[in-house]
Amino acid sequence: MDHPTSEMEKTTDNVVDLSTNDPKPGLVEPATQENMGPFKIALLCSIFFGIAITEACSVNLLPLTLAMFTENPTTIFLVLAINPAFGVIAQPIAGLWGDHVWTRFGRRAIFLIICAPLTALCVLAVPFMSSLVILISVIVALQFFQDMLNGTDQPMMAEMLPPRQRTFVMGCIKSIEQMGFMLALFVGMRLVGQHAEAGGTHYGLPLYGAAVVCQIAFVMIPAFFLGEKPIVKQKRPKLNIKRYWEDFWHQPMLPRLAFSLFIRAFTKTAVVGSAALYASKTLKLTDSEFGSSWAMMPFIALLMAIPCGWVAERYAKQRVMQVAFVAVILSCFFGYTATSVTGFTIAAFLFGFGDILIEVTQKPFMSEQYPADITGQLAGAINVFFAIGRTLALIFMGFFIPWFTPEGAAVPSYEVIWIVSGVSAIIGIIVLNGVRDYRHESRSAA
C-alpha cells in the first residue's frame, strides 16, 4: 500500500519535543524508504505462516503431550519455559550474527534456510518419544532452533520496510499467521482427537506432521527469494556487553517499550501457555472442543489484523496498546467465570482481539527506534525482555497454580491464570503512560 511521504517523515534524525521545543533524539533514519512490493509481502507472510504452525504446536499441543507423561503442573510449566528461556540466548545471537553476516542468500534469510529444516526434524521426533527425559531433550533442541527463527522477524521488518508501511504489512503478516494458528486449532486439534479415538499411536502425529511440512514449504523455500539488500555500516566503537546495552539505553523510548513488551509477554503467556490445560482439566473439554473454541482467538485476529494495523497508524501507538490491554482484561473476566464452551469461546474472542491489536502496533512502534546497521542487535535486546516475560510467566504459573489449588483437589486450579493475566494487563496500561509516539506527534504538528 503506497502512502505519500511527507517532508516531516523524511527528516527523522531528530524530533522536536512539542512540549518544550527542545530537540530530542526520537526517530532514526530507517534502512529503506522504498515500499515493499506484493511479491515480497507474500514471501514474508508465507514465512510467518510456517513458523506459526510450529508455534501453535508448542503452545497448544505440547502441553497436552507432556501431560501424558506427568500430571504435575510445575513439571509441565518448567519444561514449557525452556522455549522462552532459550530465547534470552538464541534471539540476541541471531540478531547480532545477522548484523555482521552477509551471504549470497542475504542477511537474515540464511538463518531461516538453516534453522527451518532443523526445527522440522525436532518436531517430527516429538510424538515418537517414549520417556519424559528423552522428550525434554528433543524439546530443548526444538525450542532453540525455533527461537533462532523467531529472532529474525523484527530485524527483517525494520530492514525491508519503510516506517509508513510497517503497520499495514504487519497486519497482513498477522492475518496469515493467525490463519496458521486457526488451522492448527480448528483442523489440526480435531485430527489429533480423531487419531487418538481411532487408537492411533504417537499422540499428536497429524498436527506435528503438518508442522514439519510447513517448515520446509513455507519457511525454508521462500527464504531463498527474499532478496535482502546490504546495509551501510556506521563506524561504531568495538562491541562488548557494556556497549551492547549502552546502544539499547541510548534510544529514548526503547527501554520503556521493552518493559511494556515484558508485561505483554507475561500477560499473554499466563493464559496462552495454560489454555489447553484449563480447557482439558478444568472445563473438561475434548481436544476437538478446545480446538474449535480457542480457535476464535486466531479467527478474530485474522479478521482484524489489517483493520487494526490501519487504526494503529493513525493514532498514538501507546494509546492503541492501552486499549488492547483493556480488551485482554475483559477476556480474563469471561475466562475466569466460564463454565462451558460458550464462556471459553467469548474469552478467546476478546483475548484474540486485544492480542492482535497490540501485536500490529508494538513491533512496528519498536522498529522505529532501530538504527539501520544495528537492527538485529537492538531487536535481540528487545527480545530478551519478551523471552524473560514468557519464561517468568510459565515458571510463576507452574508454582502458583499448585499453591492456589486447595489441598486434596482432584484437578489443579488452572482458572487462576485469568486472574494473573488480568492484573498483569492493568500494570501494562500503567507502564504505557510513560511512552510517547514521536512520529505521531510530529505528524500531528505538521
C-alpha positions as CSV (number, residue, x, y, z in Angstrom):
1,M,0.0,0.0,0.0
2,D,1.5,3.3,-1.1
3,H,1.4,6.3,1.1
4,P,2.8,9.8,0.2
5,T,5.9,10.6,2.1
6,S,5.9,14.0,3.7
7,E,9.0,16.1,4.3
8,M,8.3,15.6,8.0
9,E,8.7,11.8,7.6
10,K,11.8,12.2,5.5
11,T,13.6,14.1,8.2
12,T,13.7,11.7,11.1
13,D,17.1,12.1,12.6
14,N,15.8,14.3,15.4
15,V,12.2,15.1,16.5
16,V,11.3,18.2,18.5
17,D,9.8,17.8,21.9
18,L,6.5,19.6,21.3
19,S,6.1,20.5,25.0
20,T,9.4,22.2,25.4
21,N,10.6,22.8,21.8
22,D,13.9,21.1,22.7
23,P,15.5,18.8,20.2
24,K,15.3,15.2,21.3
25,P,16.6,12.1,19.6
26,G,13.4,10.5,18.6
27,L,13.3,8.5,15.3
28,V,16.3,7.3,13.4
29,E,16.8,7.2,9.7
30,P,15.2,3.8,8.5
31,A,17.1,1.3,6.4
32,T,14.8,2.0,3.5
33,Q,12.2,4.4,2.3
34,E,11.2,2.2,-0.6
35,N,7.8,0.5,-0.4
36,M,7.8,-3.3,-0.5
37,G,6.0,-4.9,-3.4
38,P,3.2,-7.5,-3.3
39,F,5.6,-10.5,-4.0
40,K,7.9,-9.7,-1.1
41,I,5.0,-9.2,1.2
42,A,3.6,-12.6,0.1
43,L,7.0,-14.2,0.9
44,L,7.1,-12.7,4.4
45,C,3.5,-13.8,5.0
46,S,4.5,-17.4,3.9
47,I,7.4,-17.5,6.3
48,F,5.4,-16.3,9.3
49,F,2.6,-18.7,8.4
50,G,5.0,-21.7,8.5
51,I,6.6,-20.5,11.8
52,A,3.1,-20.0,13.3
53,I,2.1,-23.7,12.7
54,T,5.1,-24.9,14.7
55,E,4.5,-22.2,17.4
56,A,0.9,-23.4,17.6
57,C,2.2,-27.0,18.3
58,S,4.5,-25.7,21.0
59,V,1.7,-23.6,22.7
60,N,-1.3,-25.8,22.3
61,L,-0.3,-29.4,21.6
62,L,3.0,-29.7,23.5
63,P,1.4,-29.2,27.0
64,L,-1.1,-32.0,26.3
65,T,1.8,-34.2,25.1
66,L,3.7,-33.5,28.3
67,A,0.5,-34.2,30.3
68,M,0.6,-37.8,29.0
69,F,3.9,-38.3,30.9
70,T,3.2,-36.3,34.1
71,E,0.2,-34.6,35.7
72,N,2.4,-32.3,37.8
73,P,1.7,-28.7,36.6
74,T,5.1,-27.5,38.0
75,T,7.0,-30.0,35.8
76,I,4.9,-29.2,32.8
77,F,5.4,-25.5,33.1
78,L,9.1,-25.7,33.8
79,V,9.5,-27.8,30.6
80,L,7.4,-25.3,28.6
81,A,9.6,-22.5,30.0
82,I,12.5,-23.9,28.0
83,N,11.3,-22.2,24.9
84,P,11.4,-18.6,26.1
85,A,14.4,-19.3,28.3
86,F,16.4,-20.2,25.2
87,G,15.0,-17.0,23.6
88,V,17.2,-15.0,26.0
89,I,20.3,-16.5,24.3
90,A,19.2,-17.6,20.8
91,Q,17.4,-14.5,19.6
92,P,20.1,-12.0,20.5
93,I,22.7,-14.3,18.9
94,A,20.6,-14.5,15.7
95,G,20.2,-10.7,15.7
96,L,23.9,-10.0,16.2
97,W,25.1,-12.5,13.7
98,G,22.6,-11.1,11.2
99,D,24.0,-7.6,11.6
100,H,27.5,-8.8,10.7
101,V,26.9,-11.6,8.2
102,W,26.2,-11.4,4.5
103,T,25.7,-14.4,2.2
104,R,24.5,-14.9,-1.3
105,F,21.1,-15.6,0.2
106,G,21.0,-12.4,2.2
107,R,21.4,-11.3,5.8
108,R,18.6,-12.8,7.8
109,A,17.4,-15.4,5.2
110,I,20.3,-17.7,5.9
111,F,19.0,-18.3,9.4
112,L,15.6,-19.3,8.0
113,I,17.2,-21.6,5.5
114,I,19.4,-23.4,8.1
115,C,17.1,-23.5,11.1
116,A,13.8,-24.4,9.4
117,P,14.7,-28.0,8.5
118,L,16.4,-28.5,11.9
119,T,13.2,-27.3,13.6
120,A,11.2,-29.7,11.3
121,L,13.4,-32.6,12.3
122,C,12.9,-31.9,16.0
123,V,9.1,-31.5,15.6
124,L,8.9,-34.8,13.8
125,A,10.7,-36.6,16.7
126,V,8.4,-35.3,19.4
127,P,5.4,-37.8,19.0
128,F,7.8,-40.8,18.8
129,M,9.4,-40.2,22.2
130,S,8.8,-42.9,24.8
131,S,10.1,-41.3,28.0
132,L,9.9,-37.8,29.6
133,V,13.7,-37.4,29.8
134,I,14.2,-38.1,26.1
135,L,11.2,-35.9,25.2
136,I,12.7,-33.0,27.2
137,S,16.0,-33.3,25.3
138,V,14.1,-33.1,22.0
139,I,12.1,-30.1,23.2
140,V,15.4,-28.3,24.2
141,A,16.7,-28.7,20.6
142,L,13.3,-27.8,19.1
143,Q,13.0,-24.6,21.1
144,F,16.5,-23.4,20.4
145,F,16.0,-23.6,16.6
146,Q,12.5,-22.2,16.9
147,D,13.9,-19.2,18.8
148,M,16.5,-18.7,16.2
149,L,13.7,-18.4,13.6
150,N,11.8,-16.0,15.9
151,G,14.9,-13.8,16.2
152,T,14.6,-12.8,12.5
153,D,11.2,-11.2,12.4
154,Q,11.7,-7.7,13.9
155,P,15.1,-7.1,12.2
156,M,13.7,-8.3,8.8
157,M,10.8,-5.9,9.1
158,A,12.9,-2.9,10.1
159,E,15.4,-3.5,7.2
160,M,13.0,-4.3,4.4
161,L,10.0,-2.0,5.1
162,P,9.8,1.8,5.4
163,P,8.1,3.0,8.6
164,R,4.9,4.2,6.9
165,Q,4.3,0.7,5.5
166,R,5.1,-1.4,8.6
167,T,1.8,-1.4,10.4
168,F,-0.1,-2.4,7.2
169,V,2.4,-5.2,6.3
170,M,2.4,-6.3,9.9
171,G,-1.4,-6.6,9.7
172,C,-1.0,-8.7,6.5
173,I,1.6,-10.9,8.2
174,K,-0.5,-11.3,11.3
175,S,-3.6,-12.2,9.3
176,I,-1.8,-15.1,7.6
177,E,0.0,-16.0,10.8
178,Q,-3.4,-16.2,12.7
179,M,-4.7,-18.3,9.9
180,G,-2.0,-20.8,10.7
181,F,-3.0,-20.8,14.4
182,M,-6.6,-21.2,13.5
183,L,-6.0,-24.1,11.1
184,A,-3.8,-25.8,13.8
185,L,-6.6,-25.4,16.4
186,F,-9.7,-25.9,14.3
187,V,-8.5,-28.6,11.9
188,G,-5.3,-29.9,13.5
189,M,-6.6,-30.5,17.0
190,R,-9.7,-32.2,15.5
191,L,-7.4,-34.5,13.6
192,V,-5.4,-35.1,16.7
193,G,-8.6,-36.1,18.6
194,Q,-9.8,-38.4,15.8
195,H,-6.3,-40.0,15.6
196,A,-6.4,-40.7,19.3
197,E,-10.0,-42.0,19.3
198,A,-9.1,-44.4,16.4
199,G,-6.4,-45.9,18.6
200,G,-3.6,-44.4,16.8
201,T,-0.2,-44.4,18.4
202,H,2.2,-41.4,18.7
203,Y,-0.2,-38.7,20.1
204,G,-0.5,-35.6,18.1
205,L,1.2,-37.0,15.0
206,P,-1.2,-35.4,12.4
207,L,-0.5,-31.9,13.7
208,Y,3.2,-32.4,14.3
209,G,3.5,-33.9,10.8
210,A,1.8,-30.9,9.3
211,A,4.2,-28.6,11.1
212,V,7.2,-30.5,9.5
213,V,5.8,-29.9,6.0
214,C,5.1,-26.2,6.7
215,Q,8.6,-25.6,7.9
216,I,10.1,-26.7,4.6
217,A,7.4,-25.5,2.2
218,F,6.5,-22.1,3.8
219,V,9.7,-21.1,5.6
220,M,12.9,-22.6,4.1
221,I,12.0,-22.4,0.4
222,P,10.5,-18.8,0.4
223,A,13.6,-17.6,2.3
224,F,15.7,-18.2,-0.9
225,F,13.7,-15.5,-2.7
226,L,13.6,-12.7,-0.2
227,G,16.3,-10.6,-2.0
228,E,17.6,-8.7,1.0
229,K,19.8,-5.7,0.3
230,P,23.1,-4.9,2.1
231,I,23.0,-2.3,4.9
232,V,25.5,0.5,5.0
233,K,27.6,0.1,8.2
234,Q,28.3,3.0,10.5
235,K,31.6,3.4,12.3
236,R,30.9,2.4,15.9
237,P,33.1,1.5,18.9
238,K,34.0,-2.1,19.4
239,L,31.0,-4.1,20.6
240,N,31.1,-5.6,24.1
241,I,28.5,-6.4,26.7
242,K,28.6,-2.8,28.1
243,R,28.4,-1.3,24.7
244,Y,25.6,-3.7,23.7
245,W,23.3,-2.3,26.4
246,E,24.5,1.3,26.1
247,D,23.3,1.3,22.5
248,F,20.0,0.0,23.8
249,W,19.5,2.5,26.6
250,H,20.6,5.4,24.2
251,Q,17.3,5.1,22.3
252,P,14.9,7.3,24.2
253,M,11.7,5.2,24.0
254,L,13.2,1.8,23.6
255,P,13.7,0.9,27.3
256,R,10.1,1.8,28.1
257,L,8.8,-0.1,25.2
258,A,10.9,-3.0,26.2
259,F,9.3,-3.1,29.6
260,S,5.9,-2.8,28.1
261,L,6.8,-5.8,25.9
262,F,7.9,-7.7,29.0
263,I,4.5,-7.1,30.6
264,R,2.7,-8.0,27.4
265,A,4.7,-11.3,27.2
266,F,3.8,-12.1,30.8
267,T,0.2,-11.3,30.3
268,K,-0.2,-13.4,27.2
269,T,1.8,-16.4,28.3
270,A,0.0,-16.7,31.6
271,V,-3.1,-17.5,29.6
272,V,-2.0,-18.9,26.3
273,G,0.6,-21.3,27.9
274,S,-2.1,-22.8,30.1
275,A,-5.3,-22.5,27.9
276,A,-5.1,-26.2,26.8
277,L,-4.7,-27.5,30.3
278,Y,-7.5,-25.2,31.6
279,A,-9.9,-26.4,28.9
280,S,-9.0,-30.0,29.3
281,K,-8.7,-30.3,33.1
282,T,-11.0,-27.6,34.5
283,L,-13.8,-27.3,31.9
284,K,-13.4,-31.0,30.8
285,L,-13.5,-30.1,27.1
286,T,-12.4,-32.6,24.5
287,D,-9.4,-31.9,22.1
288,S,-11.9,-31.0,19.4
289,E,-14.0,-28.7,21.6
290,F,-10.9,-27.0,22.8
291,G,-9.6,-26.5,19.3
292,S,-12.9,-25.2,18.0
293,S,-13.4,-22.7,20.8
294,W,-9.9,-21.5,21.3
295,A,-9.7,-21.1,17.5
296,M,-11.8,-17.9,18.0
297,M,-8.6,-16.2,19.2
298,P,-6.7,-16.5,15.9
299,F,-10.0,-16.2,14.0
300,I,-10.8,-12.7,15.3
301,A,-7.1,-11.8,14.8
302,L,-7.3,-13.0,11.2
303,L,-10.3,-10.7,10.6
304,M,-9.0,-7.7,12.5
305,A,-5.2,-7.7,11.8
306,I,-5.3,-5.4,8.7
307,P,-8.0,-3.0,10.1
308,C,-6.1,-2.9,13.4
309,G,-2.9,-2.0,11.5
310,W,-4.8,0.8,9.7
311,V,-6.1,2.2,13.0
312,A,-2.7,1.9,14.8
313,E,-1.0,4.0,12.1
314,R,-3.5,6.9,12.7
315,Y,-3.4,7.2,16.5
316,A,-0.7,7.4,19.2
317,K,0.5,3.9,19.4
318,Q,0.8,3.8,23.2
319,R,-2.9,4.6,23.5
320,V,-3.8,1.9,21.0
321,M,-1.8,-0.6,23.1
322,Q,-3.7,0.5,26.3
323,V,-7.0,-0.2,24.6
324,A,-5.7,-3.6,23.7
325,F,-4.9,-4.3,27.3
326,V,-8.4,-3.3,28.3
327,A,-9.8,-6.0,25.8
328,V,-7.5,-8.5,27.5
329,I,-8.9,-7.6,30.9
330,L,-12.4,-8.2,29.7
331,S,-11.3,-11.5,28.2
332,C,-9.9,-12.5,31.6
333,F,-13.3,-11.8,33.3
334,F,-15.1,-14.1,30.9
335,G,-12.4,-16.7,31.1
336,Y,-12.5,-16.9,34.9
337,T,-16.3,-17.1,35.1
338,A,-16.6,-19.6,32.2
339,T,-18.4,-22.9,33.0
340,S,-18.8,-24.2,29.4
341,V,-17.6,-23.9,25.8
342,T,-19.6,-20.7,25.4
343,G,-17.8,-18.7,28.1
344,F,-14.4,-20.0,27.0
345,T,-15.1,-19.1,23.4
346,I,-16.0,-15.5,24.4
347,A,-12.8,-15.2,26.3
348,A,-10.8,-16.5,23.3
349,F,-12.6,-14.0,21.1
350,L,-11.8,-11.0,23.3
351,F,-8.2,-12.2,24.0
352,G,-7.6,-12.5,20.3
353,F,-8.8,-9.0,19.6
354,G,-6.6,-7.5,22.3
355,D,-3.6,-9.5,21.3
356,I,-3.7,-8.7,17.6
357,L,-4.3,-5.0,18.3
358,I,-1.2,-4.8,20.5
359,E,0.8,-7.1,18.1
360,V,0.4,-5.0,15.0
361,T,1.1,-1.8,17.0
362,Q,4.0,-2.8,19.2
363,K,6.6,-4.3,16.8
364,P,6.3,-1.5,14.2
365,F,6.5,1.0,17.0
366,M,9.7,-0.5,18.4
367,S,11.2,-0.9,14.9
368,E,11.1,2.9,14.5
369,Q,13.8,3.1,17.2
370,Y,16.4,0.9,15.4
371,P,19.4,2.4,13.6
372,A,19.7,0.5,10.3
373,D,23.1,-1.0,10.9
374,I,22.4,-2.4,14.4
375,T,18.8,-3.5,13.8
376,G,19.5,-7.1,14.8
377,Q,21.4,-6.0,17.9
378,L,18.6,-3.9,19.3
379,A,15.8,-6.3,18.3
380,G,17.8,-9.0,20.1
381,A,17.9,-6.9,23.2
382,I,14.2,-6.2,23.0
383,N,13.5,-9.9,22.5
384,V,15.4,-10.6,25.8
385,F,12.6,-8.7,27.6
386,F,9.9,-10.7,25.7
387,A,11.7,-14.0,26.5
388,I,12.1,-13.2,30.1
389,G,8.4,-12.2,30.4
390,R,7.4,-15.5,28.9
391,T,9.8,-17.5,31.0
392,L,8.8,-15.9,34.3
393,A,5.1,-16.3,33.4
394,L,5.5,-20.0,32.9
395,I,7.6,-20.5,36.0
396,F,5.3,-18.4,38.1
397,M,2.2,-20.2,37.0
398,G,4.0,-23.6,37.5
399,F,4.4,-22.8,41.2
400,F,1.4,-20.5,41.7
401,I,-1.2,-22.9,40.4
402,P,-0.3,-25.7,42.9
403,W,-0.1,-23.1,45.7
404,F,-3.6,-21.8,44.8
405,T,-5.1,-25.3,44.5
406,P,-7.0,-26.5,47.6
407,E,-5.4,-29.4,49.3
408,G,-6.9,-32.7,48.2
409,A,-8.4,-31.2,45.0
410,A,-8.7,-33.7,42.1
411,V,-7.7,-31.0,39.5
412,P,-5.2,-28.1,39.8
413,S,-6.9,-24.7,39.9
414,Y,-6.0,-23.7,36.3
415,E,-8.6,-20.9,36.4
416,V,-6.2,-18.7,38.3
417,I,-4.4,-18.0,35.0
418,W,-7.1,-15.4,34.2
419,I,-6.6,-13.5,37.5
420,V,-2.8,-13.3,37.0
421,S,-3.2,-12.2,33.3
422,G,-5.8,-9.5,34.2
423,V,-3.6,-8.0,36.9
424,S,-0.6,-8.0,34.6
425,A,-2.7,-6.2,31.9
426,I,-3.6,-3.5,34.4
427,I,0.2,-3.0,35.1
428,G,0.7,-2.8,31.3
429,I,-1.7,0.1,31.0
430,I,0.1,2.0,33.7
431,V,3.5,1.4,32.2
432,L,2.4,2.7,28.8
433,N,1.5,6.1,30.3
434,G,5.2,7.0,30.2
435,V,5.6,6.2,26.4
436,R,5.5,8.7,23.6
437,D,4.9,8.2,19.9
438,Y,7.3,10.8,18.4
439,R,6.3,10.1,14.8
440,H,2.6,10.6,15.5
441,E,3.4,13.8,17.4
442,S,5.5,15.2,14.5
443,R,2.7,14.3,12.0
444,S,0.1,15.9,14.2
445,A,2.2,19.1,14.5
446,A,2.7,19.2,10.7
